[in-house]
């Protein structure tokens, strides 16, 4: 626990001036975005979400999205609502007969953090209240979003997760649903749930066991280890390593290099999903088990969860 808290506190060294995703949006003019909206008749609301910054580049058919959480960089209910709207609006604005879309990229504007994952403050409150239905409802929302992303919204697109900081818990699980993961070398990954007597309930078991095999997946899930981007690259979870501060440039370069092979890459990913399908019912059964385990946590487990929540709060305020 002390090690993880220290890791979180260490991320304070990042500042908004170091945030490449912020500069990225500043360097794309509002006039360009407005022109793209009008010319392609894209849903206006897609560019007006509360905690997601969205930019469409029609020349390369890329939809860039960066999480911009109002508080802790976690999947809070308001953030989940934005993701649900984001997916619906993408389906409404892109596809056959509509605006072209080839690449869907998700990153974060939180300095030093991709995402801390589940809303620990909410979990703590629901567990104290014995509210199993609330836990299940939250988990189902998460895995429904995850499942749609695993299947690339049933569009002929490649999904890309861009990591420029810590991806922990549900943040790591979310990344596993992307076709391609690009990480800066300082990025870190981990599943800390075991430290407070729980397990990751939003996709880690299903996806990691298919990617790495059951034994390797079990080792990662139960180790409470923080993994480097290089270690994740060696395991095949991260597909491309970028120098620190160059994640966006590496992402753009990777997209340009894959342009000619786009149809083949899309269908290769689809073939992999046919070979190793992950059903929504499977993900929801795991959520049910997770909720049952959560309600059995001890007072000491909940104190550790609360301590980790406070560490995340301090980091978000410092950033």
Phi, psi and omega in degrees: 000312181301322180297315181294316178300319178297321178298318180294315181296326180297336181288353179297341182297344179281145175232167181296336178293336180272001191274099184295329182293328177294314178297325179303313181289323180296326183281349174260119189290151177297327180298321179297316181296315180298318179298318181296319180299311185292316185292324184256358178055047178280153180299125182302322185296336180301329183261010183232025179290152187288319187236016175229124173268127186235136178221130178252130176247100186294330183301321181250003180054049180246134171250109178270135177222134179231128176293135179225075187295146179287331179229233177302140179285073183225169179275076176284164177307318177297323177295319178298321178299318177297318180294322177297315178295318179305311181294318179297317182291325175298315179296329180280338186253343185234162179122190184301127180081000180235197182298143180285143176216124179244329185225133176240114186245133176237126174227199182220147175259006177279118182302123176078004183221129167280299175192141176274354176093222187300156181280090185297325178297317177295316179303314181303314182293317181292322179293316179300327181274356183066030187269082179297319182300321179294319178296315181295318180299315178298312182297319179297320178299317181298312185285335174293318175296315180300315183296319177297323180288322176306321182265015176051037178057021182058029175251156178280066184231163170252132179260139185230126173261126182250116186250120179233043181168209184276130174241101187240152175054234179298337175294319175293316180300319179300318180298326181297343182274357182270150178295325188218133179240124177247128183228138170289153189297336180274356180296150179229155185222144178185162178235089188277002187304328184297336182293337175244032169078015182241185176221158180292120188254007187244039171126345186300314181299311184296315187279314182295323180295328178283324181282321190242347188096157187296319184294313180294321178298315180299320180297315181293317184294324185262356188282335188054034180260143172268121183260144176278166176298323179296320178294320178293327176295317179297329178279347182090006179281315172269134184261337181212130176262137179238152174296153180301132181085357184242018182298317180295317179298319179295323179294313179298318180296318179297320179296316179298319182290334183267356186305312183295331184262008188307309181301319179294320180293319179300313183285333173294319177295321178296320179297321178297323180287331174292320181291321182233068183292146174238114182273151178297325180297323177297314180297322180288327176296323177293321176301318179302316178295320179298317180295319178298317179294321182299320182289349179259005179294146180275171177300321180294323176297316181292330176292321177296318178300317181294322179295319178294322177299317180295323178297320177295320179299314181299319181295316182294323179292320179295322180289000000 
